[in-house]
Amino acid sequence: MISIRSILLILVLIGIFYASRKIRQRMKRLQQARNEKPPIQEKHAVVLRCDHCGLHIPEQEAIHYNNKIFCCEQHKKHYH
């Protein structure tokens, strides 16, 4: 007859096996991540502040009018 100690020993060994397997998989993923080249960072976009509400928007989306910067046409109309 199988004793409780034997069953407990088998369960502990199975647990150790699965834990070591998970650790090896995680180490392999970390090693692969280290070997990959870091992503090329794009230039930071120039951000401008709306002269009406203070919202910061990318330069290409800004509306320029009379040396002022706006985030939308409605805010530009306030300065007409």
Contacts in CASP RR format, 6 or more apart in sequence:
PFRMAT RR
TARGET T0000
AUTHOR 0000-0000-0000
METHOD contacts of the structure
MODEL  1
MISIRSILLILVLIGIFYASRKIRQRMKRLQQARNEKPPIQEKHAVVLRC
DHCGLHIPEQEAIHYNNKIFCCEQHKKHYH
45 58 0 8 1.000
45 59 0 8 1.000
45 60 0 8 1.000
46 58 0 8 1.000
46 59 0 8 1.000
47 56 0 8 1.000
47 57 0 8 1.000
47 58 0 8 1.000
47 59 0 8 1.000
48 56 0 8 1.000
48 57 0 8 1.000
48 58 0 8 1.000
48 59 0 8 1.000
48 62 0 8 1.000
48 69 0 8 1.000
49 55 0 8 1.000
49 56 0 8 1.000
49 69 0 8 1.000
50 56 0 8 1.000
50 57 0 8 1.000
50 62 0 8 1.000
50 69 0 8 1.000
50 70 0 8 1.000
50 71 0 8 1.000
50 75 0 8 1.000
51 68 0 8 1.000
51 69 0 8 1.000
51 70 0 8 1.000
51 75 0 8 1.000
51 79 0 8 1.000
52 70 0 8 1.000
52 71 0 8 1.000
52 75 0 8 1.000
52 76 0 8 1.000
52 78 0 8 1.000
52 79 0 8 1.000
53 71 0 8 1.000
53 75 0 8 1.000
54 71 0 8 1.000
55 71 0 8 1.000
57 71 0 8 1.000
61 71 0 8 1.000
62 69 0 8 1.000
62 70 0 8 1.000
62 71 0 8 1.000
63 69 0 8 1.000
63 70 0 8 1.000
63 71 0 8 1.000
63 72 0 8 1.000
63 73 0 8 1.000
63 75 0 8 1.000
63 76 0 8 1.000
64 70 0 8 1.000
65 76 0 8 1.000
65 79 0 8 1.000
66 79 0 8 1.000
68 76 0 8 1.000
68 79 0 8 1.000
70 76 0 8 1.000
70 79 0 8 1.000
END
